[in-house]
Amino acid sequence: MILDPQRVQDITRNKTALIKTLAQLFLSELPDMIDSIELSLRQGDKKALSNAVHRLKSALGNFASSSYYQEVGALETRALELDATQWQTDWLTAKDKLDTLIIELKQMAGL
Amino acid sequence: MDVLIVDDDAVTRLALSAALEEWGFVPILAENGEQALKKLEMDNAPHLLIFDWSMPGMSGPELCKTIRKREDGQFFYILMLTGKEGNEAIIEAMEAGADDFLSKPFDHRVLKVRIAAGSRIVRLEQTLNQLASRDALTQCWNRRMIDELFTNSIAESTRKRSSFSIMVLDIDHFKAVNDTYGHAAGDLALKHVVNILNTNLREYDQVGRYGGEEFVILLPATDENEAWGVAERVRSAIQFQPTVINDGAKIDLTVSIGIAQFDRSRDINQNTFFERADKALYTAKQSGRNRIICAD
């Protein structure tokens, strides 16, 4: 599981309305976060890429399992020492997990 | 208690904000360092602050350093949140001026107790500040604080080109009150005078106890004529509202008041300005007391 349901419950005190609001806000911000990452990657701008991944990581800190959070954290660090091909491969893996997290989050929030 | 949350991530701001409300705090939100600094310039700015470390523009440590450079003596308790881990990050955050540090993703129960500890420190600091700035007997400003407010009022008057007046007020024959009724009654009389001052002054006027029975009153945006009106209201209220002491006896009091309006062309500094009002008070005393004299 990529989502950390216990964490979401702790943050929201298990309030259904708050879970829904947080999930909706995250899902509305997510496309822009992903676009920023992929644009920086295409432009080869390491600093911008690291910042864009950091933004995603910050938001994930409210939902994701510790291992997935660390994985995205590693992507943020490695963005600065870019081996573009390897990084892109790892990003695609992380993105797949992100899709899983979205499904899990929607289920939990009843969206 | 208000808490300023500075984080560029909207989801984290919302999560923190909801948690703080649940714990009885009032969240104030800023998306970056620049917005945070503006919020801290407001009247009644929050003194408990939660910063994200990495933000676009000014980083958390840079924001800490900027806040710690303030010269107005205000205390801010800063809790830094960061995805960084390890001793180096803690040292960097604390050296930048943070009071506490929490690594993300954090357990909200830990955040709750850290915030509670921070709020206790902010309250303690506010209590100390209150003790350091108020006169213990009358609860009006003490001399140190009224001097500081005096300096600020001159600066404000100069900046806004607005009028500014002061009153120096002294209770007539106060030694006789102490000698006749005792010091406890004298203390009641001082409190009574301050109470009358607070009732008769405007919300933005400031009262400070300058010495034993001498008070300084700052009257912003007030010229000499308006100051006279305020002074006369105070003088007559004190004359006609005697202090009632414990056994029901009444102590009649009168006051003498010197007034001066700030004059940029004559008052080269705060002392010169104060001396003009003080001399006017001296003249009021010399010419029979229970009166108001304006400085030349």
Interface residues (C-beta under 8 A of the other chain):
Chain A: R7 D10 I11 T12 R13 L18 T21 L22 L25 F26 E29 N51 H54 R55 K57 S58 A59 G61 N62 A64 S66 Y69 G73 E76
Chain B: D7 D8 D9 A10 V11 T12 L14 A15 A18 A19 E22 D52 S54 P56 G83 K104 P105 D107 H108 R109
